[in-house]
Structures are given as C-alpha cells and as structure tokens.
Amino acid sequence: MHVSNTFSILFWLHTAKQKDNLAPIYARITVNGKRAELSLKRTVSVTSWDSSKNRVTGRTEKAKSINSFLDQTHAKLQDCYSQLQSELKLITAQSIKARFLGVDENHKTLLELIKYHNTNMNGTIKQGTMKNYFSTEKYLKKFLLKKIKSNDIYLKHISYSFIVDFETFLRTAPSLNKHQPLSNNGIMKHLERLKKLINLALKLEWIDKDPFARYSLKFTKFDRVYLNKEELEQLEDTFFKNTTHQKTKDIFVFACYTGLSYADIKTLTSSHIVRGINGEYWIYTRREKSNTSVKVPLLDKAMSIIKKYDENQDSSSNQVLLPVCSNQKMNKYLKEVMQECKIHKRITFHAARHTFATTVTLSNGVPIETVSKLLGHTKITTTQIYSRVLEQKIGDDMFALKTKLNTAVKDDIYNQNL
C-alpha cells in the first residue's frame, strides 16, 4: 500500500542558545506534522541570519561557506528520505534524522555507544572530562567480563539490575588508582557518566526505555573548605621569607578576591584586563572548564597583586600576569603556607574560589545572583552550595534585629517611668 508523506526541511537559528551574539544553526525535519531537530554544529551572528531565506546574508567567504554547507545538508537530508522510500522503510522525522547521522542500525551495543560518544564529543568536552569517561569505560569493561563473561552487551539488555550490579562492583572492585580508592561520590560520578551515555542512546533512538528511570544517584554532601575572615586576614598579613611561599600566598589571595580557578588564573594575560562600563578595571575572560564568559571587577587587593608582579614584566608583551606553577606544586606549597600561618585546614587552591563566594562576597551582602555571575556558574543552584553562609548571615541579622527590638522596649519602659 502506498502511503503519501508530507516532508519538509527547515534551517533555523536557535537564539535561546545565543552567546556573544552567536547562535547555533539547527535543522528541523518534519514528516506528517511530526518534527525532529538536530544541531548542525555551526554558529553565526544573529544579525547576519535571514529568517525568510533560512540562509546567512552577505558575500563574505564565511557566509558563502556556511550557505554551501546548508545546501549540502539539505541535499543529504533529501537523499536520506529517498533512501528510506526505496527501502520501503517506515518514514518518520526521527528515522530520517537517524539515517542522516548514520545511527539507524538496530541492536547497538554499549561499547558502540561509548565509541560514538568519544568520537563525537572529542573537542567538545574538555580533555580532563574525556579522561574521566575513559576511566568509566575501563570499569565497565572490567564489570562486563566479571558479570556476564563478555566484552560487550546490547543496549536493550541494560536494565535497572545492571546499574545496581555495576554500583556494587564499583564498591567492591579494586580501584584503577591503587593510591586513591573510590569514594562514594567517585562511584556516583561513574554512574552519572553512564547515565549520560544512556541519555545519548535515548536521543539517538538506539533504545526505547531508560534503565535509570527508577535509579537515584546518591551523592554524599560535604562542606566546602574555605578561609573565614580572620584566617584570610591572617594569611594576608603574613610575610614569607621564602620567595616561593610568598608567590604562592599572593596568587592564592588573588584568587580569593577574584573567584577565578587555578586554570583561569594560569592563562590570564594583560589582554584580559579591560576598563569596564563603570570606568574601573575588570577581568574579562572565559572559564576553562565550561567556556562560560566571566567578567569580574578587580578589587583593590587583587589589583595590587597584579601591579606587584607587573613591575618586572615588559608591558608591551602579552605574557601571563602571575608566576603560576603547576597545580600539584601550588597545592604542595599552599600546605606549607597554611602550616606557617597556623591555619589548621586542608586547603587546596580551589578553596580560594570557595573563600571568594563565602567570606568575600556572600558574607558581605552581595546577592547570590551576582555571585553566581562572578563565578561563571551556568545555574544558580550550583552557587547555592554556599547557602550555609547565607544562613549564618540570616542568624547574625536576626540577632541584630533582636538586640534592636529589645533596646526599643527598654527605652519605652524607661520613658513610661519618667
């Protein structure tokens, strides 16, 4: 029986994902009123997009290149539709998308999914994150050999019990790093990565059901270590005869007053220091971890540290602002610095970021929305891990209010007795 399908292709700009006036181009496939959308991994300026023609305006080489790519993509999608027709297969928007992506074969396996993920995400995900996925892959391979005596498993055979058994395996099996056994949160991270892989399989329509639907990740909550006001002042007021310790202290204090991570500070150059909208100096950079834009006004204490190390540099060159050593050495020196300051906390360089969020900003009444922006968080829920500081401030404010009200009552009684 011949079935007539309505079929259309539309290119559009996903302005909801716009960053710095650049938005990604998506293709929308519609068959019989049902849609499927896919990112074309290209971004263009919002102002250069012609929504009536679904193409880039202008005659620049970049515009011509993108328009040529869109024409080729349109032709490929048309060809996918024709192939499915000639093969007498069910034609849907999703089946055309799957054929275009080359993932419409049946009975995909877990290792095929991992290979697809690693190939397509390479360059999109940071190298450190990719290394974590490789570790998860190693644990999965060990688990498969032990549990089902096989090197692989069909995705459709992954069930809730598979996930629970994998968790048990992680809790009992030897760690890949013999010097650092897996913690509960480390185990949950491996399961979280497996869950993301399964979500990818669902999007690709390689599986119909989510085995994680009834499974909950159980992370252990813990307090972030940071320096309180007195400890930060103690650190700032301490002068170290050891040059390495003094440099370490200065860079750590700089992080405490900017909220920047180790990776972001290491790559800071003079080009990142600009005059902001208020005429003051700001740091304009992007987070190494998430590529999120970060704009931080330079507080006086952070600015003084930049000036201190700028004196011996060639101002015409675009070299790094601060003498940052490796993260491993930085944490080693920090441990020695804290011991000398008699600060009995396990401080790593990342604690400076927590100190900025707690002691420097939130404790001084900076709104959490502002702190979230300064830290480069994409979600305010990430910033809310510091809510205990807000609770402390609420307690202090209410105590001040209580004192004020009690004083007012005493004054009333005194006035009545006059």
Disulfide bonds with the S-S distance in Angstrom:
none
